[in-house]
Amino acid sequence: MSTTMNEYQLKYIELKKQYDQSDGDAEHVQALYEYKDFLEEQDTPEAKWVLVDVCDTLKLYKTAYEILRSLVECADRKSLKRLGKLQSLKEQGDHFALRRPKDGKEQERQKRLLDTLPFFKYHPNPLETEAFIQTDSPVTCDCCGNLTKIYYESPFYAVENVDCLCPECISSGKAAKKYDGEFQDECSLESGVDGKDKTDELIHRTPGYNGWQQEYWRTHCGDYCAFKGYVGYRELKQMGIVEEVLNDSVWDDWGEERDEVIKNVVNGGSVQGYLFQCLHCGKYLLWIDCD
């Protein structure tokens, strides 16, 4: 790789500076994604090297690794060292990358797809949270035996090993009944909910989420909250809800250290955040755990 600064690098440096100064707000995340799209259309090594930088910044570690692997020469020690670092990160894939702000077209596409699925009030967008996986080639649901292009393989607590469940078998409760299973451990629910029907819906008819440790479900206003997705401090800043999630009794034990603790929450990092929202008053609540 040439050490001479080129136009691609200069543009990236400018965008990265703006991104850092904005503390990673949605507008500047989108600008980096748009530049990524542009670089992918270029057919020069110079553009590809900068594309690695952009993907690294966006935490698209798997993508950055694959691009860099195609560029590195054995004699380039510095690049080989970086390749090794990205290789250690690529195992988490691009799942915890900074989310690309959706434009109107993408939002409409996802809404149309979501409208074809059963509605889960405690997990309203399992496509966005990636609880449901989309595939071009149909797979067979273990429960009903039907083919599906959207399936679930996240936590399911049952004696029998279950690899694939369709949304309909989860929503109807058929999967939980057939395998005597639960999508959320009943012992890991926040207290304050009246009504066994609510607990039954959450643990038997609602897709779960993946935590570093035992998944925990927040409650508010006498009901279970809706799981909104995986977040870090940066995502909370983008949404403008840092102070809102800190206004919560779960932070009482941290005292004055709470501000520093929440800044260490990184999506895909060792300290992971899980965002919930009250179905009744709309308040956002956070749960965190560590690897």
C-alpha contacts under 8 A as a table, 3 or more apart, distances in Angstrom:
res1	aa1	res2	aa2	distance
1	M	46	E	7.50
1	M	49	W	7.64
2	S	5	M	7.88
5	M	9	Q	6.19
5	M	10	L	6.81
6	N	9	Q	5.37
6	N	10	L	6.27
6	N	46	E	7.61
7	E	10	L	5.09
7	E	11	K	6.19
8	Y	11	K	5.29
8	Y	12	Y	6.25
8	Y	46	E	7.23
8	Y	47	A	6.09
8	Y	50	V	6.49
9	Q	12	Y	5.02
9	Q	13	I	6.09
9	Q	50	V	5.99
10	L	13	I	5.15
10	L	14	E	6.28
11	K	14	E	5.15
11	K	15	L	6.26
12	Y	15	L	5.09
12	Y	16	K	5.93
12	Y	50	V	7.24
12	Y	54	V	7.22
13	I	16	K	5.08
13	I	17	K	6.05
14	E	17	K	5.24
14	E	18	Q	6.37
15	L	18	Q	5.15
15	L	19	Y	6.04
15	L	28	H	7.49
15	L	31	A	7.32
15	L	32	L	6.73
16	K	19	Y	4.92
16	K	20	D	6.09
16	K	32	L	7.84
17	K	20	D	5.21
17	K	21	Q	6.13
18	Q	21	Q	5.15
18	Q	22	S	6.14
18	Q	28	H	6.95
19	Y	22	S	5.25
19	Y	23	D	6.35
19	Y	24	G	5.17
19	Y	25	D	7.19
19	Y	28	H	5.18
19	Y	29	V	6.90
20	D	23	D	5.09
20	D	24	G	5.97
21	Q	24	G	7.58
22	S	25	D	5.73
22	S	28	H	7.39
23	D	234	R	7.12
23	D	237	K	7.62
24	G	28	H	6.37
24	G	29	V	6.31
24	G	234	R	6.34
24	G	237	K	7.83
24	G	238	Q	6.84
25	D	28	H	5.72
25	D	29	V	6.35
25	D	234	R	7.80
25	D	237	K	7.04
25	D	238	Q	4.69
26	A	29	V	5.06
26	A	30	Q	6.09
26	A	100	R	7.99
26	A	101	P	6.37
26	A	238	Q	5.73
27	E	30	Q	5.22
27	E	31	A	6.35
27	E	101	P	7.99
28	H	31	A	4.82
28	H	32	L	6.33
29	V	32	L	5.23
29	V	33	Y	6.39
29	V	58	L	7.75
29	V	98	L	7.51
29	V	100	R	6.78
29	V	101	P	7.50
30	Q	33	Y	5.05
30	Q	34	E	6.16
30	Q	100	R	6.08
30	Q	101	P	5.99
31	A	34	E	5.11
31	A	35	Y	6.24
32	L	35	Y	5.04
32	L	36	K	6.13
32	L	54	V	6.83
32	L	58	L	7.73
33	Y	36	K	4.87
33	Y	37	D	6.29
33	Y	100	R	6.85
34	E	37	D	5.05
34	E	38	F	6.36
35	Y	38	F	4.94
35	Y	39	L	6.16
36	K	39	L	5.16
36	K	40	E	6.19
36	K	51	L	6.30
36	K	54	V	6.46
36	K	55	C	7.36
37	D	40	E	5.29
37	D	41	E	6.74
38	F	41	E	5.39
38	F	42	Q	6.91
39	L	42	Q	5.19
39	L	47	A	5.71
39	L	48	K	6.92
39	L	50	V	7.86
39	L	51	L	6.06
40	E	43	D	7.73
40	E	47	A	7.88
40	E	48	K	7.46
40	E	51	L	7.30
42	Q	47	A	6.29
42	Q	48	K	7.78
43	D	47	A	7.21
43	D	48	K	7.73
44	T	47	A	5.43
44	T	48	K	6.52
45	P	48	K	4.98
45	P	49	W	6.21
45	P	71	L	7.64
46	E	49	W	5.36
46	E	50	V	6.60
47	A	50	V	5.28
47	A	51	L	6.07
48	K	51	L	4.81
48	K	52	V	6.47
48	K	67	I	7.13
48	K	71	L	7.99
49	W	52	V	5.35
49	W	53	D	6.95
49	W	68	L	7.19
49	W	71	L	7.58
50	V	53	D	5.04
50	V	54	V	6.37
51	L	54	V	5.04
51	L	55	C	6.13
51	L	64	A	7.58
51	L	67	I	7.94
52	V	55	C	5.22
52	V	56	D	6.03
52	V	63	T	7.96
52	V	64	A	4.81
52	V	65	Y	7.63
52	V	67	I	6.41
52	V	68	L	6.32
53	D	56	D	5.06
53	D	57	T	6.22
53	D	64	A	7.55
54	V	57	T	5.18
54	V	58	L	6.30
55	C	58	L	5.02
55	C	59	K	6.07
55	C	60	L	4.92
55	C	61	Y	6.69
55	C	63	T	6.75
55	C	64	A	5.32
56	D	59	K	4.93
56	D	60	L	5.75
56	D	61	Y	5.78
56	D	64	A	5.92
57	T	60	L	7.54
58	L	97	A	5.79
58	L	98	L	5.41
59	K	94	D	6.91
59	K	96	F	7.05
59	K	97	A	4.52
59	K	98	L	6.33
60	L	63	T	5.48
60	L	64	A	6.11
60	L	93	G	7.26
60	L	94	D	4.76
60	L	96	F	7.83
60	L	97	A	5.26
60	L	98	L	7.90
61	Y	64	A	5.00
61	Y	65	Y	6.00
61	Y	86	L	6.13
61	Y	89	L	6.07
61	Y	90	K	5.08
61	Y	92	Q	7.96
61	Y	93	G	6.38
61	Y	94	D	6.03
61	Y	97	A	7.84
62	K	65	Y	5.13
62	K	66	E	6.32
62	K	86	L	7.45
62	K	87	Q	7.70
62	K	89	L	7.32
62	K	90	K	4.24
62	K	91	E	7.24
62	K	92	Q	7.68
62	K	93	G	4.95
62	K	94	D	5.83
63	T	66	E	5.27
63	T	67	I	6.32
63	T	90	K	7.96
63	T	93	G	7.96
63	T	94	D	7.21
64	A	67	I	5.28
64	A	68	L	6.08
64	A	86	L	7.29
65	Y	68	L	5.18
65	Y	69	R	5.96
65	Y	83	L	6.40
65	Y	86	L	5.45
65	Y	87	Q	6.20
65	Y	90	K	6.77
66	E	69	R	5.19
66	E	70	S	6.57
67	I	70	S	5.39
67	I	71	L	6.72
68	L	71	L	5.05
68	L	72	V	6.04
68	L	83	L	6.64
69	R	72	V	5.55
69	R	83	L	6.79
72	V	76	D	6.78
72	V	79	S	6.21
72	V	80	L	6.62
73	E	76	D	5.48
73	E	79	S	7.98
73	E	80	L	7.79
74	C	77	R	7.25
74	C	80	L	7.21
76	D	79	S	5.54
76	D	80	L	6.18
77	R	80	L	5.03
77	R	81	K	6.15
78	K	81	K	5.22
78	K	82	R	6.42
79	S	82	R	5.03
79	S	83	L	6.06
80	L	83	L	4.87
80	L	84	G	6.25
81	K	84	G	5.15
81	K	85	K	6.48
82	R	85	K	5.06
82	R	86	L	6.26
83	L	86	L	5.14
83	L	87	Q	6.00
84	G	87	Q	4.98
84	G	88	S	6.46
85	K	88	S	5.34
85	K	89	L	6.65
86	L	89	L	4.99
86	L	90	K	5.92
87	Q	90	K	5.17
87	Q	91	E	7.30
88	S	91	E	6.54
89	L	92	Q	6.17
89	L	93	G	7.56
90	K	93	G	4.97
90	K	94	D	7.55
92	Q	95	H	6.66
92	Q	96	F	7.48
92	Q	268	G	7.75
93	G	96	F	7.54
94	D	97	A	5.28
95	H	268	G	7.81
96	F	230	Y	7.89
96	F	267	N	5.80
96	F	268	G	4.81
97	A	267	N	7.71
97	A	268	G	7.65
98	L	235	E	7.84
102	K	105	K	7.83
102	K	106	E	5.70
102	K	107	Q	5.84
103	D	106	E	5.47
103	D	107	Q	6.17
104	G	107	Q	5.13
104	G	108	E	6.10
105	K	108	E	5.22
105	K	109	R	6.24
106	E	109	R	5.01
106	E	110	Q	6.21
107	Q	110	Q	5.27
107	Q	111	K	6.06
108	E	111	K	4.99
108	E	112	R	6.17
109	R	112	R	5.28
109	R	113	L	6.42
110	Q	113	L	5.08
110	Q	114	L	5.96
111	K	114	L	4.94
111	K	115	D	6.04
112	R	115	D	5.16
112	R	116	T	6.85
113	L	116	T	5.44
113	L	117	L	7.20
114	L	117	L	5.39
114	L	125	N	7.34
114	L	127	L	7.37
115	D	118	P	7.63
117	L	167	P	6.80
117	L	168	E	7.61
118	P	167	P	6.71
118	P	168	E	6.49
118	P	171	S	6.40
119	F	124	P	6.45
119	F	171	S	7.78
120	F	123	H	5.19
120	F	124	P	5.05
120	F	125	N	7.85
120	F	171	S	7.26
120	F	205	R	7.91
120	F	206	T	6.08
120	F	207	P	7.88
121	K	124	P	5.21
121	K	226	A	6.53
122	Y	202	L	6.76
122	Y	206	T	6.67
122	Y	224	Y	6.98
122	Y	225	C	6.09
122	Y	226	A	4.08
122	Y	227	F	6.13
123	H	126	P	6.17
123	H	206	T	6.66
123	H	207	P	6.75
123	H	208	G	7.74
123	H	226	A	5.27
123	H	227	F	5.07
123	H	228	K	6.94
124	P	226	A	6.84
124	P	227	F	7.44
124	P	228	K	7.59
125	N	128	E	5.56
125	N	129	T	6.53
125	N	228	K	7.35
126	P	129	T	5.06
126	P	130	E	5.73
126	P	131	A	4.95
126	P	132	F	5.54
126	P	207	P	7.47
127	L	130	E	4.93
127	L	131	A	6.33
127	L	132	F	5.35
127	L	133	I	7.12
128	E	131	A	7.80
128	E	229	G	7.68
129	T	132	F	7.73
129	T	228	K	7.11
129	T	229	G	5.17
129	T	230	Y	7.20
130	E	133	I	6.01
131	A	152	Y	6.17
131	A	153	E	7.41
131	A	154	S	6.18
131	A	207	P	6.86
131	A	208	G	7.06
131	A	209	Y	6.33
132	F	150	I	6.15
132	F	151	Y	5.27
132	F	152	Y	4.78
132	F	153	E	7.42
132	F	167	P	7.97
133	I	150	I	5.48
133	I	151	Y	5.34
133	I	152	Y	6.23
133	I	153	E	7.86
134	Q	149	K	5.75
134	Q	150	I	4.64
134	Q	151	Y	6.79
135	T	138	P	6.69
135	T	149	K	5.19
135	T	150	I	6.48
136	D	149	K	6.41
137	S	149	K	6.49
138	P	147	L	5.58
138	P	148	T	5.06
138	P	149	K	4.61
139	V	147	L	5.32
139	V	148	T	5.46
139	V	149	K	6.35
139	V	151	Y	7.92
139	V	164	C	7.91
140	T	145	G	5.63
140	T	146	N	5.56
140	T	147	L	4.53
140	T	148	T	6.29
140	T	164	C	7.16
141	C	144	C	5.80
141	C	145	G	4.97
141	C	146	N	5.57
141	C	147	L	6.26
141	C	148	T	6.87
141	C	151	Y	7.57
141	C	164	C	5.33
141	C	165	L	4.83
141	C	166	C	5.56
142	D	145	G	5.68
142	D	162	V	6.67
142	D	163	D	7.01
142	D	164	C	5.63
142	D	165	L	5.91
143	C	165	L	6.36
143	C	166	C	7.94
143	C	169	C	6.86
143	C	174	K	7.62
143	C	175	A	5.84
143	C	178	K	7.38
144	C	169	C	7.11
148	T	151	Y	6.62
148	T	166	C	6.49
150	I	166	C	6.60
150	I	167	P	7.36
151	Y	164	C	6.14
151	Y	165	L	5.51
151	Y	166	C	4.72
151	Y	167	P	6.40
152	Y	164	C	5.69
152	Y	165	L	5.11
152	Y	166	C	6.22
152	Y	167	P	7.09
152	Y	207	P	7.67
153	E	156	F	7.83
153	E	162	V	7.99
153	E	163	D	5.80
153	E	164	C	5.40
153	E	165	L	6.79
154	S	207	P	7.70
154	S	208	G	6.58
154	S	209	Y	6.41
154	S	210	N	6.54
155	P	183	F	5.97
155	P	184	Q	7.47
155	P	208	G	6.08
155	P	209	Y	6.67
155	P	210	N	6.63
156	F	162	V	7.70
156	F	181	G	6.54
156	F	182	E	5.72
156	F	183	F	4.61
156	F	184	Q	7.26
156	F	208	G	7.72
157	Y	181	G	5.23
157	Y	182	E	5.06
157	Y	183	F	6.15
157	Y	184	Q	7.44
157	Y	185	D	7.41
158	A	161	N	7.01
158	A	162	V	7.94
158	A	179	Y	6.22
158	A	180	D	6.29
158	A	181	G	4.36
158	A	182	E	6.75
159	V	179	Y	7.50
159	V	180	D	7.95
159	V	181	G	7.59
160	E	179	Y	6.77
162	V	165	L	7.68
165	L	169	C	6.65
165	L	170	I	7.11
165	L	175	A	7.47
166	C	169	C	5.59
166	C	170	I	6.75
167	P	170	I	5.24
167	P	171	S	6.16
168	E	171	S	5.11
168	E	172	S	6.04
169	C	172	S	5.42
169	C	173	G	6.19
169	C	174	K	5.12
169	C	175	A	5.25
170	I	173	G	5.30
170	I	174	K	6.43
170	I	175	A	5.63
170	I	176	A	7.13
170	I	204	H	7.44
170	I	205	R	5.21
170	I	206	T	6.61
170	I	207	P	7.03
171	S	174	K	7.73
171	S	205	R	4.87
171	S	206	T	6.59
172	S	175	A	7.80
172	S	205	R	6.55
173	G	176	A	5.40
173	G	177	K	6.16
173	G	204	H	5.85
173	G	205	R	5.10
174	K	177	K	5.18
174	K	178	K	5.96
175	A	178	K	5.20
175	A	179	Y	6.17
175	A	180	D	7.94
175	A	181	G	7.52
176	A	179	Y	5.51
176	A	180	D	5.30
176	A	181	G	4.61
176	A	182	E	5.98
176	A	183	F	7.88
176	A	204	H	5.47
176	A	205	R	7.39
177	K	180	D	4.98
177	K	181	G	6.83
177	K	204	H	7.99
178	K	181	G	7.83
181	G	204	H	7.32
182	E	185	D	6.49
182	E	186	E	7.97
182	E	203	I	5.23
182	E	204	H	5.34
183	F	202	L	7.75
183	F	203	I	5.10
183	F	204	H	6.07
183	F	205	R	7.59
183	F	206	T	6.68
183	F	207	P	6.03
183	F	208	G	5.36
184	Q	188	S	7.52
184	Q	202	L	7.20
184	Q	203	I	4.81
184	Q	204	H	7.79
184	Q	208	G	6.03
184	Q	215	E	7.31
185	D	188	S	5.41
185	D	189	L	7.38
185	D	203	I	6.99
185	D	215	E	7.68
186	E	189	L	6.01
186	E	199	T	7.91
186	E	203	I	6.79
188	S	214	Q	7.39
188	S	215	E	6.87
188	S	216	Y	5.12
188	S	217	W	6.78
189	L	216	Y	5.75
189	L	217	W	5.02
189	L	218	R	6.77
189	L	219	T	7.98
190	E	216	Y	7.27
190	E	217	W	6.00
190	E	218	R	5.35
190	E	219	T	5.79
191	S	219	T	7.01
192	G	219	T	6.73
192	G	220	H	7.40
192	G	222	G	5.51
192	G	223	D	7.23
193	V	198	K	7.80
193	V	219	T	7.08
193	V	222	G	4.63
193	V	223	D	5.02
193	V	224	Y	6.84
194	D	198	K	7.77
194	D	222	G	6.40
194	D	223	D	7.31
195	G	198	K	5.75
195	G	199	T	7.12
196	K	199	T	5.19
196	K	200	D	6.06
197	D	200	D	4.98
197	D	201	E	6.19
198	K	201	E	5.19
198	K	202	L	6.27
198	K	223	D	7.40
198	K	224	Y	7.54
199	T	202	L	5.10
199	T	203	I	6.15
200	D	203	I	5.56
200	D	204	H	5.63
200	D	205	R	7.35
201	E	204	H	5.49
201	E	205	R	4.95
201	E	206	T	6.40
202	L	205	R	5.85
202	L	206	T	5.08
202	L	224	Y	7.88
203	I	206	T	6.19
209	Y	215	E	7.12
210	N	215	E	6.71
211	G	214	Q	6.25
211	G	215	E	5.17
211	G	289	D	7.49
212	W	215	E	7.72
212	W	272	Q	7.52
212	W	289	D	6.42
212	W	290	C	6.08
212	W	291	D	5.21
213	Q	289	D	6.58
213	Q	290	C	7.07
213	Q	291	D	6.94
216	Y	287	W	7.51
217	W	224	Y	7.19
217	W	225	C	7.44
218	R	224	Y	6.18
218	R	225	C	5.83
218	R	276	F	6.81
218	R	285	L	7.35
218	R	286	L	7.95
218	R	287	W	7.47
219	T	222	G	6.83
219	T	223	D	5.56
219	T	224	Y	4.28
219	T	225	C	5.16
219	T	278	C	7.24
220	H	223	D	5.58
220	H	224	Y	6.35
220	H	225	C	6.36
220	H	278	C	5.72
221	C	278	C	7.19
221	C	280	H	6.61
221	C	281	C	7.43
223	D	278	C	7.85
223	D	279	L	7.65
224	Y	278	C	7.38
224	Y	279	L	7.76
225	C	276	F	5.82
225	C	277	Q	5.33
225	C	278	C	4.63
225	C	279	L	5.82
226	A	276	F	5.40
226	A	277	Q	5.23
226	A	278	C	6.37
226	A	279	L	6.46
227	F	274	Y	7.67
227	F	275	L	6.15
227	F	276	F	4.51
227	F	277	Q	6.64
228	K	274	Y	7.68
228	K	275	L	5.37
228	K	276	F	5.30
228	K	277	Q	6.82
229	G	274	Y	5.93
229	G	275	L	5.44
229	G	276	F	7.40
230	Y	267	N	6.36
230	Y	272	Q	7.46
230	Y	273	G	5.84
230	Y	274	Y	4.78
230	Y	275	L	6.21
231	V	234	R	7.72
231	V	235	E	5.59
231	V	236	L	6.79
231	V	265	V	7.95
231	V	266	V	7.00
231	V	267	N	4.94
231	V	272	Q	7.01
231	V	273	G	4.94
231	V	274	Y	5.84
231	V	275	L	6.47
232	G	235	E	5.38
232	G	236	L	6.39
232	G	264	N	7.99
232	G	265	V	4.84
232	G	266	V	4.06
232	G	267	N	4.28
232	G	268	G	7.95
232	G	272	Q	6.47
232	G	273	G	5.45
233	Y	236	L	5.09
233	Y	237	K	6.15
233	Y	242	V	7.60
233	Y	262	I	6.20
233	Y	263	K	5.40
233	Y	264	N	7.04
233	Y	265	V	5.37
233	Y	266	V	6.06
233	Y	267	N	7.76
234	R	237	K	5.05
234	R	238	Q	6.26
234	R	266	V	7.38
235	E	238	Q	4.95
235	E	239	M	6.31
235	E	267	N	7.97
236	L	239	M	5.12
236	L	240	G	6.08
236	L	241	I	5.58
236	L	242	V	5.51
237	K	240	G	4.88
237	K	241	I	6.42
237	K	242	V	6.00
240	G	243	E	8.00
241	I	244	E	5.03
241	I	245	V	6.30
241	I	284	Y	7.54
242	V	245	V	5.50
242	V	246	L	6.29
243	E	246	L	5.04
243	E	247	N	6.25
244	E	247	N	5.25
244	E	248	D	7.77
244	E	283	K	7.50
244	E	284	Y	6.68
244	E	285	L	7.81
245	V	248	D	6.17
245	V	284	Y	5.86
245	V	285	L	5.15
245	V	286	L	6.00
246	L	251	W	6.62
246	L	258	R	7.72
247	N	251	W	7.80
248	D	251	W	6.01
248	D	252	D	7.57
248	D	285	L	7.36
249	S	252	D	5.23
250	V	253	D	7.22
251	W	254	W	5.47
251	W	255	G	7.08
251	W	258	R	6.48
252	D	255	G	5.64
254	W	257	E	5.41
254	W	258	R	5.13
255	G	258	R	5.93
256	E	259	D	6.86
257	E	260	E	5.45
257	E	261	V	6.21
258	R	261	V	4.95
258	R	262	I	6.16
259	D	262	I	5.48
259	D	263	K	6.45
260	E	263	K	5.20
260	E	264	N	6.68
261	V	264	N	5.37
261	V	265	V	7.01
262	I	265	V	5.28
263	K	266	V	7.88
264	N	271	V	6.76
265	V	269	G	7.31
265	V	270	S	7.90
265	V	271	V	4.98
265	V	272	Q	5.58
265	V	273	G	6.16
265	V	288	I	7.70
266	V	269	G	4.86
266	V	270	S	7.21
266	V	271	V	5.94
266	V	272	Q	5.67
266	V	273	G	7.08
267	N	271	V	7.73
267	N	272	Q	5.55
267	N	273	G	6.53
268	G	271	V	7.88
268	G	272	Q	6.29
269	G	272	Q	5.88
270	S	290	C	5.35
270	S	291	D	5.20
271	V	288	I	6.77
271	V	289	D	5.81
271	V	290	C	4.53
271	V	291	D	6.81
272	Q	288	I	5.49
272	Q	289	D	5.65
272	Q	290	C	6.22
273	G	286	L	6.58
273	G	287	W	5.79
273	G	288	I	4.49
273	G	289	D	6.94
274	Y	286	L	5.72
274	Y	287	W	5.13
274	Y	288	I	6.09
275	L	284	Y	7.02
275	L	285	L	6.04
275	L	286	L	4.83
275	L	287	W	6.58
276	F	284	Y	5.71
276	F	285	L	5.08
276	F	286	L	6.05
276	F	287	W	7.91
277	Q	282	G	5.80
277	Q	283	K	5.55
277	Q	284	Y	4.37
277	Q	285	L	5.93
278	C	281	C	5.82
278	C	282	G	4.77
278	C	283	K	5.25
278	C	284	Y	6.44
278	C	285	L	7.66
279	L	282	G	5.88
